């Protein structure tokens, strides 16, 4: 076996997921990190099951997030509802294509890409393939990085709700779609957090 590919688990070491310290395994049932006192384990407990649960919940919430209105605008007594796609169409029709592209990427494409990436990684863990482990780890890092940009729509709605409150003239209220979209973002972040990328390096041998 190539010693360059030895894992910490094969060397009798456990890596702390909080501070990164490598600790030698012992016979104690509950091993604590001597630096940050967090409980140590060679792999996250029930990582696959919890990741699938978060992903399935995110997929369920993804539908109302794109179908239900994300905000309601009341202007002189007239109430209008806007979904994510209607907002994108509105900006395109008014020539604001950069804003339309940003909203489409952050609110539609990135959450879907994150879900698909995590599903792919879960299938790769189930197959326990030796090849493409470095590429799969990079995909996990990409999924971890893009999650922070998915809350753009929620930030915009929160700003509008707090600023555009002119009593009888104009009022902006959040809709059910905003709640569903926020749930999608949080659930996908939890899915990435619960997934243990070290499982990508475990093989059948």
Backbone as JSON Lines, residues from 0, in Angstrom:
{"i":0,"aa":"X","n":[0.85,-1.19,0.0],"ca":[0.0,0.0,0.0],"c":[0.88,1.25,0.0]}
{"i":1,"aa":"X","n":[0.5,2.21,-0.8],"ca":[1.24,3.47,-0.86],"c":[1.07,4.24,0.44]}
{"i":2,"aa":"X","n":[2.18,4.51,1.14],"ca":[2.09,5.2,2.43],"c":[1.59,6.62,2.28]}
{"i":3,"aa":"X","n":[1.72,7.2,1.06],"ca":[1.23,8.56,0.86],"c":[-0.29,8.62,0.94]}
{"i":4,"aa":"X","n":[-0.95,7.48,0.79],"ca":[-2.4,7.44,0.79],"c":[-2.97,6.92,2.1]}
{"i":5,"aa":"X","n":[-2.13,6.72,3.1],"ca":[-2.62,6.24,4.39],"c":[-3.53,7.28,5.03]}
{"i":6,"aa":"X","n":[-4.65,6.81,5.58],"ca":[-5.57,7.7,6.27],"c":[-5.26,7.69,7.76]}
{"i":7,"aa":"X","n":[-5.73,8.72,8.44],"ca":[-5.5,8.82,9.89],"c":[-6.11,7.62,10.61]}
{"i":8,"aa":"X","n":[-7.24,7.15,10.12],"ca":[-7.91,6.01,10.73],"c":[-7.04,4.76,10.67]}
{"i":9,"aa":"X","n":[-6.3,4.6,9.56],"ca":[-5.44,3.43,9.41],"c":[-4.21,3.54,10.31]}
{"i":10,"aa":"X","n":[-3.85,4.75,10.71],"ca":[-2.7,4.96,11.57],"c":[-3.08,5.0,13.05]}
{"i":11,"aa":"X","n":[-4.34,4.7,13.37],"ca":[-4.77,4.72,14.75],"c":[-5.0,6.1,15.3]}
{"i":12,"aa":"X","n":[-5.29,7.08,14.41],"ca":[-5.51,8.46,14.83],"c":[-6.94,8.89,14.51]}
{"i":13,"aa":"X","n":[-7.42,9.84,15.29],"ca":[-8.74,10.41,15.07],"c":[-8.58,11.92,14.93]}
{"i":14,"aa":"X","n":[-9.15,12.49,13.87],"ca":[-9.06,13.92,13.64],"c":[-10.26,14.64,14.24]}
{"i":15,"aa":"X","n":[-10.01,15.67,15.02],"ca":[-11.09,16.47,15.6],"c":[-11.71,17.34,14.51]}
{"i":16,"aa":"X","n":[-13.01,17.26,14.34],"ca":[-13.69,18.04,13.31],"c":[-13.86,19.5,13.71]}
{"i":17,"aa":"X","n":[-13.54,19.84,14.96],"ca":[-13.69,21.23,15.43],"c":[-12.39,22.01,15.3]}
{"i":18,"aa":"X","n":[-11.31,21.48,15.88],"ca":[-10.04,22.21,15.86],"c":[-8.99,21.58,14.96]}
{"i":19,"aa":"X","n":[-9.26,20.36,14.44],"ca":[-8.33,19.72,13.51],"c":[-7.21,18.94,14.15]}
{"i":20,"aa":"X","n":[-7.18,18.83,15.47],"ca":[-6.1,18.12,16.15],"c":[-6.21,16.62,15.92]}
{"i":21,"aa":"X","n":[-5.07,15.96,15.65],"ca":[-5.03,14.51,15.51],"c":[-4.73,13.9,16.88]}
{"i":22,"aa":"X","n":[-5.59,12.97,17.29],"ca":[-5.49,12.35,18.61],"c":[-5.36,10.84,18.42]}
{"i":23,"aa":"X","n":[-4.49,10.23,19.2],"ca":[-4.31,8.78,19.13],"c":[-5.51,8.1,19.76]}
{"i":24,"aa":"X","n":[-6.02,7.08,19.06],"ca":[-7.19,6.35,19.54],"c":[-6.86,5.6,20.83]}
{"i":25,"aa":"X","n":[-7.87,5.46,21.68],"ca":[-7.71,4.71,22.92],"c":[-8.9,3.77,23.08]}
{"i":26,"aa":"X","n":[-8.88,2.97,24.14],"ca":[-9.96,2.03,24.38],"c":[-11.16,2.67,25.08]}
{"i":27,"aa":"X","n":[-11.06,3.93,25.39],"ca":[-12.18,4.61,26.05],"c":[-13.37,4.72,25.09]}
{"i":28,"aa":"X","n":[-14.56,4.51,25.64],"ca":[-15.76,4.6,24.82],"c":[-16.02,6.03,24.37]}
{"i":29,"aa":"X","n":[-15.75,6.97,25.23],"ca":[-15.98,8.38,24.91],"c":[-14.65,9.11,24.91]}
{"i":30,"aa":"X","n":[-14.14,9.35,23.7],"ca":[-12.84,9.99,23.55],"c":[-13.05,11.49,23.31]}
{"i":31,"aa":"X","n":[-12.4,12.32,24.11],"ca":[-12.53,13.77,24.0],"c":[-11.24,14.38,23.48]}
{"i":32,"aa":"X","n":[-11.39,15.43,22.73],"ca":[-10.23,16.15,22.21],"c":[-9.55,16.88,23.36]}
{"i":33,"aa":"X","n":[-8.23,16.69,23.55],"ca":[-7.55,17.37,24.66],"c":[-7.44,18.88,24.48]}
{"i":34,"aa":"X","n":[-7.66,19.36,23.24],"ca":[-7.53,20.8,23.0],"c":[-8.86,21.54,23.19]}
{"i":35,"aa":"X","n":[-9.94,21.07,22.53],"ca":[-11.23,21.78,22.59],"c":[-12.3,20.99,23.35]}
{"i":36,"aa":"X","n":[-11.96,19.78,23.8],"ca":[-12.85,18.96,24.64],"c":[-14.13,18.55,23.91]}
{"i":37,"aa":"X","n":[-14.09,18.49,22.58],"ca":[-15.22,17.96,21.82],"c":[-15.09,16.45,21.69]}
{"i":38,"aa":"X","n":[-16.23,15.79,21.57],"ca":[-16.21,14.33,21.43],"c":[-15.65,13.94,20.06]}
{"i":39,"aa":"X","n":[-14.77,12.96,20.06],"ca":[-14.1,12.52,18.84],"c":[-14.72,11.24,18.31]}
{"i":40,"aa":"X","n":[-14.75,11.12,17.0],"ca":[-15.18,9.89,16.35],"c":[-14.51,9.84,14.99]}
{"i":41,"aa":"X","n":[-14.2,8.63,14.55],"ca":[-13.51,8.49,13.27],"c":[-14.36,8.97,12.11]}
{"i":42,"aa":"X","n":[-15.68,8.82,12.23],"ca":[-16.62,9.31,11.22],"c":[-17.84,9.89,11.93]}
{"i":43,"aa":"X","n":[-18.49,10.85,11.29],"ca":[-19.69,11.44,11.87],"c":[-20.78,10.37,12.0]}
{"i":44,"aa":"X","n":[-21.45,10.35,13.15],"ca":[-22.47,9.35,13.4],"c":[-23.69,9.59,12.51]}
{"i":45,"aa":"X","n":[-24.14,8.52,11.83],"ca":[-25.35,8.56,10.99],"c":[-25.28,9.69,9.96]}
{"i":46,"aa":"X","n":[-24.1,9.9,9.41],"ca":[-23.92,11.0,8.47],"c":[-24.78,10.83,7.22]}
{"i":47,"aa":"X","n":[-24.79,9.65,6.64],"ca":[-25.54,9.42,5.4],"c":[-27.04,9.59,5.63]}
{"i":48,"aa":"X","n":[-27.56,9.02,6.71],"ca":[-28.99,9.09,6.97],"c":[-29.44,10.53,7.21]}
{"i":49,"aa":"X","n":[-28.66,11.28,7.99],"ca":[-29.04,12.66,8.29],"c":[-28.93,13.54,7.04]}
{"i":50,"aa":"X","n":[-27.92,13.29,6.21],"ca":[-27.78,14.07,4.98],"c":[-28.94,13.82,4.04]}
{"i":51,"aa":"X","n":[-29.34,12.54,3.87],"ca":[-30.48,12.23,3.03],"c":[-31.76,12.87,3.56]}
{"i":52,"aa":"X","n":[-31.94,12.87,4.88],"ca":[-33.14,13.46,5.46],"c":[-33.21,14.96,5.18]}
{"i":53,"aa":"X","n":[-32.09,15.66,5.33],"ca":[-32.07,17.1,5.05],"c":[-32.29,17.37,3.56]}
{"i":54,"aa":"X","n":[-31.7,16.55,2.7],"ca":[-31.84,16.77,1.26],"c":[-33.27,16.53,0.79]}
{"i":55,"aa":"X","n":[-33.89,15.46,1.26],"ca":[-35.28,15.19,0.86],"c":[-36.2,16.31,1.33]}
{"i":56,"aa":"X","n":[-35.97,16.81,2.53],"ca":[-36.77,17.93,3.03],"c":[-36.55,19.18,2.18]}
{"i":57,"aa":"X","n":[-35.3,19.41,1.76],"ca":[-35.0,20.57,0.92],"c":[-35.66,20.46,-0.44]}
{"i":58,"aa":"X","n":[-35.68,19.25,-1.01],"ca":[-36.34,19.04,-2.3],"c":[-37.83,19.32,-2.19]}
{"i":59,"aa":"X","n":[-38.44,18.88,-1.1],"ca":[-39.88,19.12,-0.9],"c":[-40.16,20.62,-0.8]}
{"i":60,"aa":"X","n":[-39.32,21.35,-0.08],"ca":[-39.54,22.79,0.11],"c":[-39.13,23.6,-1.12]}
{"i":61,"aa":"X","n":[-38.34,23.01,-2.02],"ca":[-37.89,23.73,-3.21],"c":[-39.05,24.07,-4.14]}
{"i":62,"aa":"X","n":[-40.07,23.2,-4.15],"ca":[-41.23,23.43,-5.04],"c":[-42.03,24.66,-4.61]}
{"i":63,"aa":"X","n":[-42.52,24.75,-3.38],"ca":[-43.24,25.97,-2.99],"c":[-42.36,27.21,-2.98]}
{"i":64,"aa":"X","n":[-41.05,27.04,-2.81],"ca":[-40.16,28.2,-2.82],"c":[-40.16,28.89,-4.18]}
{"i":65,"aa":"X","n":[-40.39,28.14,-5.26],"ca":[-40.39,28.71,-6.6],"c":[-41.79,28.92,-7.15]}
{"i":66,"aa":"X","n":[-42.81,28.37,-6.49],"ca":[-44.19,28.5,-6.98],"c":[-44.97,29.54,-6.18]}
{"i":67,"aa":"X","n":[-44.81,29.52,-4.87],"ca":[-45.54,30.45,-4.01],"c":[-44.92,31.85,-4.07]}
{"i":68,"aa":"X","n":[-45.71,32.9,-3.82],"ca":[-45.17,34.27,-3.81],"c":[-44.15,34.45,-2.69]}
{"i":69,"aa":"X","n":[-43.06,35.14,-3.01],"ca":[-42.05,35.43,-2.0],"c":[-42.35,36.75,-1.29]}
{"i":70,"aa":"X","n":[-43.15,37.62,-1.96],"ca":[-43.54,38.86,-1.29],"c":[-44.8,39.42,-1.93]}
{"i":71,"aa":"X","n":[-45.53,40.2,-1.14],"ca":[-46.73,40.88,-1.59],"c":[-46.49,42.39,-1.5]}
{"i":72,"aa":"X","n":[-46.9,43.08,-2.55],"ca":[-46.78,44.54,-2.59],"c":[-48.17,45.16,-2.61]}
{"i":73,"aa":"X","n":[-48.45,45.99,-1.63],"ca":[-49.73,46.69,-1.55],"c":[-49.48,48.16,-1.88]}
{"i":74,"aa":"X","n":[-49.94,48.58,-3.05],"ca":[-49.72,49.95,-3.53],"c":[-51.07,50.62,-3.78]}
{"i":75,"aa":"X","n":[-51.4,51.61,-2.93],"ca":[-52.68,52.33,-3.02],"c":[-53.87,51.37,-2.97]}
{"i":76,"aa":"X","n":[-53.77,50.41,-2.11],"ca":[-54.86,49.46,-1.91],"c":[-54.86,48.29,-2.87]}
{"i":77,"aa":"X","n":[-53.99,48.3,-3.88],"ca":[-53.92,47.2,-4.85],"c":[-52.81,46.25,-4.45]}
{"i":78,"aa":"X","n":[-53.16,44.99,-4.29],"ca":[-52.22,43.97,-3.83],"c":[-51.72,43.12,-4.98]}
{"i":79,"aa":"X","n":[-50.41,43.01,-5.11],"ca":[-49.8,42.17,-6.15],"c":[-48.85,41.18,-5.49]}
{"i":80,"aa":"X","n":[-48.79,39.98,-6.06],"ca":[-47.92,38.92,-5.56],"c":[-46.79,38.68,-6.54]}
{"i":81,"aa":"X","n":[-45.59,38.46,-6.01],"ca":[-44.41,38.22,-6.84],"c":[-43.7,36.96,-6.4]}
{"i":82,"aa":"X","n":[-43.44,36.08,-7.37],"ca":[-42.63,34.9,-7.14],"c":[-41.19,35.2,-7.57]}
{"i":83,"aa":"X","n":[-40.3,34.24,-7.36],"ca":[-38.91,34.43,-7.78],"c":[-38.82,34.59,-9.29]}
{"i":84,"aa":"X","n":[-39.55,33.74,-10.03],"ca":[-39.49,33.79,-11.49],"c":[-40.13,35.06,-12.02]}
{"i":85,"aa":"X","n":[-41.22,35.52,-11.41],"ca":[-41.85,36.76,-11.87],"c":[-40.92,37.95,-11.65]}
{"i":86,"aa":"X","n":[-40.15,37.92,-10.57],"ca":[-39.17,38.97,-10.35],"c":[-38.08,38.95,-11.4]}
{"i":87,"aa":"X","n":[-37.63,37.76,-11.79],"ca":[-36.62,37.64,-12.83],"c":[-37.16,38.17,-14.16]}
{"i":88,"aa":"X","n":[-38.41,37.8,-14.5],"ca":[-39.03,38.28,-15.74],"c":[-39.19,39.79,-15.72]}
{"i":89,"aa":"X","n":[-39.55,40.33,-14.56],"ca":[-39.72,41.79,-14.43],"c":[-38.42,42.53,-14.73]}
{"i":90,"aa":"X","n":[-37.32,42.06,-14.18],"ca":[-36.04,42.72,-14.42],"c":[-35.6,42.56,-15.87]}
{"i":91,"aa":"X","n":[-35.89,41.41,-16.48],"ca":[-35.54,41.22,-17.89],"c":[-36.32,42.16,-18.79]}
{"i":92,"aa":"X","n":[-37.62,42.31,-18.52],"ca":[-38.46,43.18,-19.34],"c":[-38.06,44.64,-19.22]}
{"i":93,"aa":"X","n":[-37.46,45.01,-18.09],"ca":[-37.05,46.4,-17.88],"c":[-35.56,46.63,-18.18]}
{"i":94,"aa":"X","n":[-34.94,45.64,-18.81],"ca":[-33.56,45.8,-19.23],"c":[-32.52,45.62,-18.14]}
{"i":95,"aa":"X","n":[-32.95,45.2,-16.95],"ca":[-32.01,44.98,-15.85],"c":[-31.57,43.52,-15.83]}
{"i":96,"aa":"X","n":[-30.93,43.11,-16.94],"ca":[-30.55,41.7,-17.06],"c":[-29.46,41.28,-16.08]}
{"i":97,"aa":"X","n":[-28.52,42.18,-15.65],"ca":[-27.55,41.73,-14.64],"c":[-28.22,41.32,-13.33]}
{"i":98,"aa":"X","n":[-29.23,42.1,-12.89],"ca":[-29.96,41.73,-11.67],"c":[-30.73,40.44,-11.87]}
{"i":99,"aa":"X","n":[-31.31,40.28,-13.05],"ca":[-32.07,39.05,-13.33],"c":[-31.16,37.83,-13.29]}
{"i":100,"aa":"X","n":[-29.95,37.96,-13.84],"ca":[-29.01,36.85,-13.83],"c":[-28.57,36.52,-12.41]}
{"i":101,"aa":"X","n":[-28.29,37.56,-11.61],"ca":[-27.84,37.34,-10.23],"c":[-28.92,36.63,-9.43]}
{"i":102,"aa":"X","n":[-30.18,37.09,-9.56],"ca":[-31.29,36.47,-8.81],"c":[-31.51,35.03,-9.28]}
{"i":103,"aa":"X","n":[-31.41,34.8,-10.6],"ca":[-31.59,33.44,-11.12],"c":[-30.51,32.5,-10.59]}
{"i":104,"aa":"X","n":[-29.26,32.96,-10.6],"ca":[-28.17,32.12,-10.13],"c":[-28.28,31.85,-8.62]}
{"i":105,"aa":"X","n":[-28.54,32.91,-7.84],"ca":[-28.54,32.76,-6.39],"c":[-29.78,32.06,-5.86]}
{"i":106,"aa":"X","n":[-30.93,32.25,-6.53],"ca":[-32.19,31.76,-5.98],"c":[-32.74,30.51,-6.64]}
{"i":107,"aa":"X","n":[-32.34,30.24,-7.87],"ca":[-32.87,29.09,-8.59],"c":[-31.79,28.05,-8.87]}
{"i":108,"aa":"X","n":[-30.68,28.51,-9.48],"ca":[-29.67,27.55,-9.94],"c":[-28.8,27.03,-8.8]}
{"i":109,"aa":"X","n":[-28.31,27.91,-7.93],"ca":[-27.39,27.47,-6.88],"c":[-28.01,26.48,-5.9]}
{"i":110,"aa":"X","n":[-29.24,26.72,-5.38],"ca":[-29.83,25.7,-4.5],"c":[-30.0,24.35,-5.19]}
{"i":111,"aa":"X","n":[-30.45,24.38,-6.47],"ca":[-30.62,23.14,-7.21],"c":[-29.28,22.46,-7.45]}
{"i":112,"aa":"X","n":[-28.25,23.24,-7.8],"ca":[-26.92,22.67,-8.01],"c":[-26.38,22.05,-6.73]}
{"i":113,"aa":"X","n":[-26.62,22.71,-5.62],"ca":[-26.15,22.2,-4.33],"c":[-26.83,20.86,-3.99]}
{"i":114,"aa":"X","n":[-28.13,20.77,-4.24],"ca":[-28.86,19.53,-3.97],"c":[-28.34,18.4,-4.85]}
{"i":115,"aa":"X","n":[-28.14,18.69,-6.15],"ca":[-27.66,17.66,-7.08],"c":[-26.24,17.21,-6.72]}
{"i":116,"aa":"X","n":[-25.38,18.14,-6.32],"ca":[-24.02,17.78,-5.93],"c":[-24.02,16.86,-4.72]}
{"i":117,"aa":"X","n":[-24.85,17.17,-3.72],"ca":[-24.88,16.34,-2.52],"c":[-25.46,14.95,-2.82]}
{"i":118,"aa":"X","n":[-26.46,14.88,-3.7],"ca":[-27.0,13.57,-4.08],"c":[-25.94,12.75,-4.8]}
{"i":119,"aa":"X","n":[-25.19,13.39,-5.68],"ca":[-24.1,12.7,-6.39],"c":[-23.06,12.17,-5.4]}
{"i":120,"aa":"X","n":[-22.68,12.99,-4.42],"ca":[-21.68,12.56,-3.44],"c":[-22.19,11.41,-2.59]}
{"i":121,"aa":"X","n":[-23.46,11.44,-2.25],"ca":[-24.03,10.34,-1.46],"c":[-24.0,9.03,-2.25]}
{"i":122,"aa":"X","n":[-24.27,9.09,-3.55],"ca":[-24.2,7.89,-4.37],"c":[-22.76,7.41,-4.5]}
{"i":123,"aa":"X","n":[-21.81,8.34,-4.58],"ca":[-20.41,7.95,-4.65],"c":[-19.96,7.26,-3.36]}
{"i":124,"aa":"X","n":[-20.45,7.74,-2.23],"ca":[-20.12,7.08,-0.96],"c":[-20.71,5.68,-0.91]}
{"i":125,"aa":"X","n":[-21.94,5.54,-1.41],"ca":[-22.57,4.22,-1.42],"c":[-21.85,3.22,-2.3]}
{"i":126,"aa":"X","n":[-21.28,3.7,-3.4],"ca":[-20.57,2.8,-4.32],"c":[-19.16,2.49,-3.83]}
{"i":127,"aa":"X","n":[-18.6,3.36,-2.96],"ca":[-17.25,3.17,-2.4],"c":[-16.2,2.99,-3.49]}
{"i":128,"aa":"X","n":[-16.22,3.89,-4.47],"ca":[-15.25,3.84,-5.55],"c":[-13.92,4.44,-5.12]}
{"i":129,"aa":"X","n":[-12.83,3.84,-5.6],"ca":[-11.5,4.32,-5.26],"c":[-11.14,5.55,-6.11]}
{"i":130,"aa":"X","n":[-11.57,5.55,-7.39],"ca":[-11.17,6.64,-8.28],"c":[-12.03,7.89,-8.03]}
{"i":131,"aa":"X","n":[-11.52,9.02,-8.52],"ca":[-12.2,10.31,-8.48],"c":[-12.47,10.81,-7.06]}
{"i":132,"aa":"X","n":[-11.67,10.35,-6.09],"ca":[-11.9,10.8,-4.72],"c":[-11.51,12.26,-4.53]}
{"i":133,"aa":"X","n":[-10.43,12.68,-5.19],"ca":[-10.0,14.08,-5.09],"c":[-11.04,14.99,-5.74]}
{"i":134,"aa":"X","n":[-11.54,14.59,-6.93],"ca":[-12.55,15.39,-7.61],"c":[-13.83,15.47,-6.79]}
{"i":135,"aa":"X","n":[-14.21,14.36,-6.16],"ca":[-15.42,14.36,-5.34],"c":[-15.26,15.25,-4.11]}
{"i":136,"aa":"X","n":[-14.06,15.26,-3.53],"ca":[-13.81,16.14,-2.39],"c":[-13.9,17.6,-2.81]}
{"i":137,"aa":"X","n":[-13.41,17.91,-3.99],"ca":[-13.51,19.29,-4.5],"c":[-14.97,19.67,-4.73]}
{"i":138,"aa":"X","n":[-15.77,18.73,-5.2],"ca":[-17.2,19.01,-5.38],"c":[-17.87,19.32,-4.04]}
{"i":139,"aa":"X","n":[-17.46,18.6,-3.0],"ca":[-18.0,18.88,-1.68],"c":[-17.63,20.3,-1.23]}
{"i":140,"aa":"X","n":[-16.4,20.71,-1.48],"ca":[-15.98,22.06,-1.12],"c":[-16.76,23.11,-1.91]}
{"i":141,"aa":"X","n":[-17.07,22.8,-3.17],"ca":[-17.88,23.72,-3.97],"c":[-19.28,23.85,-3.39]}
{"i":142,"aa":"X","n":[-19.89,22.71,-3.03],"ca":[-21.22,22.74,-2.43],"c":[-21.21,23.5,-1.11]}
{"i":143,"aa":"X","n":[-20.12,23.38,-0.36],"ca":[-20.0,24.09,0.9],"c":[-19.84,25.59,0.68]}
{"i":144,"aa":"X","n":[-19.17,25.97,-0.41],"ca":[-18.9,27.39,-0.67],"c":[-20.11,28.12,-1.25]}
{"i":145,"aa":"X","n":[-20.86,27.47,-2.15],"ca":[-21.96,28.17,-2.83],"c":[-23.15,28.4,-1.91]}
{"i":146,"aa":"X","n":[-23.23,27.7,-0.81],"ca":[-24.39,27.83,0.06],"c":[-24.57,29.21,0.63]}
{"i":147,"aa":"X","n":[-23.48,29.92,0.86],"ca":[-23.57,31.23,1.5],"c":[-24.21,32.28,0.6]}
{"i":148,"aa":"X","n":[-24.28,32.02,-0.72],"ca":[-24.83,33.0,-1.66],"c":[-26.3,32.77,-1.93]}
{"i":149,"aa":"X","n":[-26.9,31.75,-1.35],"ca":[-28.29,31.41,-1.66],"c":[-29.3,32.26,-0.9]}
{"i":150,"aa":"X","n":[-28.86,33.02,0.07],"ca":[-29.78,33.82,0.87],"c":[-29.98,35.22,0.31]}
{"i":151,"aa":"X","n":[-29.54,35.47,-0.92],"ca":[-29.62,36.81,-1.5],"c":[-31.05,37.31,-1.56]}
{"i":152,"aa":"X","n":[-31.97,36.46,-2.04],"ca":[-33.37,36.87,-2.13],"c":[-33.96,37.21,-0.77]}
{"i":153,"aa":"X","n":[-33.63,36.42,0.25],"ca":[-34.16,36.67,1.59],"c":[-33.65,38.01,2.12]}
{"i":154,"aa":"X","n":[-32.39,38.32,1.85],"ca":[-31.84,39.61,2.29],"c":[-32.56,40.76,1.6]}
{"i":155,"aa":"X","n":[-32.81,40.62,0.29],"ca":[-33.51,41.68,-0.45],"c":[-34.92,41.88,0.09]}
{"i":156,"aa":"X","n":[-35.63,40.78,0.34],"ca":[-37.0,40.88,0.86],"c":[-37.0,41.51,2.25]}
{"i":157,"aa":"X","n":[-36.03,41.11,3.08],"ca":[-35.96,41.68,4.43],"c":[-35.72,43.19,4.38]}
{"i":158,"aa":"X","n":[-34.86,43.64,3.46],"ca":[-34.6,45.07,3.33],"c":[-35.84,45.81,2.84]}
{"i":159,"aa":"X","n":[-36.52,45.21,1.85],"ca":[-37.73,45.85,1.32],"c":[-38.82,45.95,2.38]}
{"i":160,"aa":"X","n":[-39.01,44.88,3.14],"ca":[-40.04,44.87,4.17],"c":[-39.76,45.93,5.24]}
{"i":161,"aa":"X","n":[-38.48,46.1,5.58],"ca":[-38.13,47.06,6.64],"c":[-38.12,48.5,6.15]}
{"i":162,"aa":"X","n":[-37.83,48.72,4.87],"ca":[-37.72,50.09,4.36],"c":[-38.98,50.61,3.69]}
{"i":163,"aa":"X","n":[-39.62,49.75,2.88],"ca":[-40.78,50.21,2.11],"c":[-42.04,50.0,2.93]}
{"i":164,"aa":"X","n":[-42.24,50.83,3.89],"ca":[-43.44,50.82,4.72],"c":[-43.97,52.26,4.8]}
{"i":165,"aa":"X","n":[-44.79,52.63,3.79],"ca":[-45.3,53.99,3.71],"c":[-46.8,54.03,4.02]}
{"i":166,"aa":"X","n":[-47.19,53.27,5.03],"ca":[-48.57,53.25,5.51],"c":[-49.54,52.93,4.37]}
{"i":167,"aa":"X","n":[-50.41,53.88,4.04],"ca":[-51.48,53.62,3.07],"c":[-50.97,53.63,1.62]}
{"i":168,"aa":"X","n":[-49.78,54.18,1.37],"ca":[-49.28,54.29,0.0],"c":[-48.7,52.97,-0.49]}
{"i":169,"aa":"X","n":[-47.65,52.49,0.16],"ca":[-46.97,51.27,-0.28],"c":[-46.56,50.43,0.92]}
{"i":170,"aa":"X","n":[-46.83,49.14,0.83],"ca":[-46.44,48.21,1.88],"c":[-45.93,46.93,1.23]}
{"i":171,"aa":"X","n":[-44.84,46.42,1.73],"ca":[-44.27,45.16,1.24],"c":[-44.31,44.14,2.36]}
{"i":172,"aa":"X","n":[-44.89,42.97,2.06],"ca":[-45.02,41.9,3.04],"c":[-44.39,40.62,2.51]}
{"i":173,"aa":"X","n":[-43.71,39.85,3.35],"ca":[-43.14,38.57,2.89],"c":[-44.23,37.54,2.65]}
{"i":174,"aa":"X","n":[-43.99,36.65,1.69],"ca":[-44.94,35.6,1.37],"c":[-44.46,34.23,1.81]}
{"i":175,"aa":"X","n":[-45.31,33.23,1.56],"ca":[-44.97,31.86,1.94],"c":[-43.75,31.35,1.17]}
{"i":176,"aa":"X","n":[-43.56,31.83,-0.06],"ca":[-42.41,31.4,-0.84],"c":[-41.1,31.78,-0.2]}
{"i":177,"aa":"X","n":[-41.07,32.94,0.47],"ca":[-39.84,33.37,1.15],"c":[-39.5,32.43,2.29]}
{"i":178,"aa":"X","n":[-40.53,32.01,3.04],"ca":[-40.3,31.07,4.13],"c":[-39.8,29.72,3.61]}
{"i":179,"aa":"X","n":[-40.43,29.25,2.51],"ca":[-40.01,27.98,1.92],"c":[-38.6,28.07,1.37]}
{"i":180,"aa":"X","n":[-38.26,29.2,0.75],"ca":[-36.92,29.37,0.2],"c":[-35.88,29.41,1.31]}
{"i":181,"aa":"X","n":[-36.17,30.12,2.38],"ca":[-35.25,30.15,3.52],"c":[-35.05,28.75,4.09]}
{"i":182,"aa":"X","n":[-36.14,27.96,4.12],"ca":[-36.04,26.58,4.6],"c":[-35.14,25.74,3.7]}
{"i":183,"aa":"X","n":[-35.24,25.96,2.37],"ca":[-34.38,25.23,1.43],"c":[-32.91,25.54,1.7]}
{"i":184,"aa":"X","n":[-32.62,26.82,1.88],"ca":[-31.23,27.23,2.11],"c":[-30.7,26.63,3.41]}
{"i":185,"aa":"X","n":[-31.49,26.7,4.46],"ca":[-31.05,26.18,5.76],"c":[-30.89,24.66,5.7]}
{"i":186,"aa":"X","n":[-31.83,23.98,5.06],"ca":[-31.77,22.52,4.98],"c":[-30.57,22.04,4.17]}
{"i":187,"aa":"X","n":[-30.26,22.73,3.06],"ca":[-29.09,22.34,2.27],"c":[-27.8,22.62,3.03]}
{"i":188,"aa":"X","n":[-27.77,23.7,3.79],"ca":[-26.6,23.97,4.62],"c":[-26.42,22.9,5.69]}
{"i":189,"aa":"X","n":[-27.52,22.46,6.29],"ca":[-27.45,21.38,7.27],"c":[-27.02,20.06,6.63]}
{"i":190,"aa":"X","n":[-27.48,19.83,5.38],"ca":[-27.08,18.61,4.66],"c":[-25.58,18.58,4.43]}
{"i":191,"aa":"X","n":[-25.02,19.72,4.0],"ca":[-23.57,19.8,3.78],"c":[-22.82,19.63,5.1]}
{"i":192,"aa":"X","n":[-23.36,20.25,6.15],"ca":[-22.7,20.17,7.46],"c":[-22.73,18.76,8.02]}
{"i":193,"aa":"X","n":[-23.82,18.02,7.8],"ca":[-23.93,16.67,8.36],"c":[-23.17,15.64,7.54]}
{"i":194,"aa":"X","n":[-22.85,15.97,6.28],"ca":[-22.12,15.02,5.44],"c":[-20.65,14.97,5.85]}
{"i":195,"aa":"X","n":[-20.12,13.77,5.95],"ca":[-18.72,13.59,6.33],"c":[-17.9,13.3,5.07]}
{"i":196,"aa":"X","n":[-17.1,14.27,4.58],"ca":[-16.34,14.04,3.35],"c":[-15.29,12.95,3.48]}
{"i":197,"aa":"X","n":[-14.94,12.57,4.7],"ca":[-13.98,11.48,4.89],"c":[-14.52,10.15,4.38]}
{"i":198,"aa":"X","n":[-15.86,10.05,4.29],"ca":[-16.46,8.83,3.75],"c":[-16.11,8.63,2.29]}
{"i":199,"aa":"X","n":[-15.79,9.71,1.58],"ca":[-15.41,9.59,0.17],"c":[-14.09,8.83,0.01]}
{"i":200,"aa":"X","n":[-13.3,8.76,1.05],"ca":[-11.99,8.12,0.99],"c":[-12.02,6.7,1.55]}
{"i":201,"aa":"X","n":[-13.16,6.27,2.06],"ca":[-13.29,4.9,2.53],"c":[-13.6,3.99,1.36]}
{"i":202,"aa":"X","n":[-12.9,2.87,1.26],"ca":[-13.1,1.93,0.18],"c":[-13.42,0.57,0.74]}
{"i":203,"aa":"X","n":[-13.8,-0.35,-0.12],"ca":[-14.19,-1.69,0.31],"c":[-13.02,-2.5,0.86]}
{"i":204,"aa":"X","n":[-11.79,-2.07,0.56],"ca":[-10.64,-2.85,1.04],"c":[-10.24,-2.37,2.45]}
